[in-house]
Structure formats: C-alpha cells, structure tokens
Amino acid sequence: MNTPDFAQPGAPWKFEALKQLRVPNAPRVFTAAQWQQWLGRIRPELSELSARAFASDLTHGKALHKISQGLYQNLLVQPAVHPMEAAVHLR
C-alpha cells in the first residue's frame, strides 16, 4: 500500500488540514465543492486539481472515505459519522 508523501516542499498546509479534520467541529461530510472551499481557508491559492489529489491521498491514507463521486466522509472526526449524515447529499 502506498502512503502519501507529505514530507515534500509545501506540505505544512497538508499537516494543518489533517489537524483541522480532527477537531470536534470539523466538517463530517464534504461535497467536492465544500472540500475545495474548506481547504481554501487553509491554503487560499489551492487549485481544484490539487484539492482532488489531496482528497485522493487522504482516501488512500484512510483519513477520508469516498462515499460516491464528489462526496467524502471525514474518518478522523469523533464521534464517527452516521450514515444518515451523508444520505442527505445523495439522490
């Protein structure tokens, strides 16, 4: 299993994002647009492509769970996300 390499130039924002995903009031379920907006508060110049790549890295690293196309569950927040929290975003 490949683990994301956050030890690269410019990685401090990634560590900050991981830290913020753990706080009690962290977003529990994200749409792709909400993810981009949330990351934009940590790194304003982040591109949509970089936000998607980071979501993919965190999915592989078990910090996010991809529920469906453009919908992610935060696996770091406590208490754990209830399925009904994500269901409101599904059609």
Secondary structure, 3 states (H helix, E strand, C coil): CCCCCCCCCCCHHHHHHHHHHHCCCCCCEEEHHHHHHHHHHHCCCCCHHHHHHHHHHHHHCCCEEEEECCEEEECCCCCCCCHHHHHCCCC
